[in-house]
């Protein structure tokens, strides 16, 4: 198990000694993992993230140990998730719940929202003309404006997005603020709606979900974990309703490796 440095219990003050997590029963749990800021450190651009060499073997091992009940839950598209972890493939909820793959062998993709209209994307893409440091990302079901390289333009970007929304009051879209990113997606589709559907299918159905996420977009999933008798952990920041907080992605990876290589207890697991 963890060496005690991985997670701070919910409600602890900064500086309090970190506590070890109790072991998980991998025969009855489902592991649901955000990617950026949770499994992987954030990078200047979405495609410049680095996958540590030991992460894929750990995920592969946990996928086998949970009988397939491990899924990545991300705002990224499924194609982008596959590109990052290639040649490995994982069950995934992509596009903030807009698409889903239930198993590594499944080619069927469940979609819950139509792609955003090209005209609307063009209007949001024009905001990038404010500065060369703004990166646009077309995810099909959503559109993102990354400003990690132009943080001083955060207010200007959100103001421009607000003006476009004001021109289209009936458009079924909503704005997701993130870490140095402004994302526009279809309303009514969230990571939580994707996770709810995922948990209605085997091998996830009937298992106790354990979700890890770092950003405000993950809070919808934090909120529904009690519905499944599950538990959630935030990464890098304290959040309401979570059981504890990991310091960063490296601690998450260490904990996942400890799950894979530790001895499963006969009782007292979660």
Buried (B, 14 or more C-beta within 10 A) or exposed (E): BBEEBBBBBBEBEEEEEBBBBEBBBBEEBBBBBBBBBBBBBBEEEBEEBEBEEEBBEBBBBBBEBBEBBBBBBBBBBBBBBBEBBEEBBBBBBBBBBBBBBBBBEEEEBBBBBEBBEEEBBEBBBEBBEBBEBBBBBBBBBBBBBBBBBBEEBBEBBBEBBEEBBEEEEEBEBBBBEBBBBBBBBBEEBBBBBBBBBBBEEEBBEEBBBBBBBBBEBBBBBBBBBEEBEBBBBBBBEEBEBBBBBBBBBEBBBBBBBBBBEBEEEEEEBB
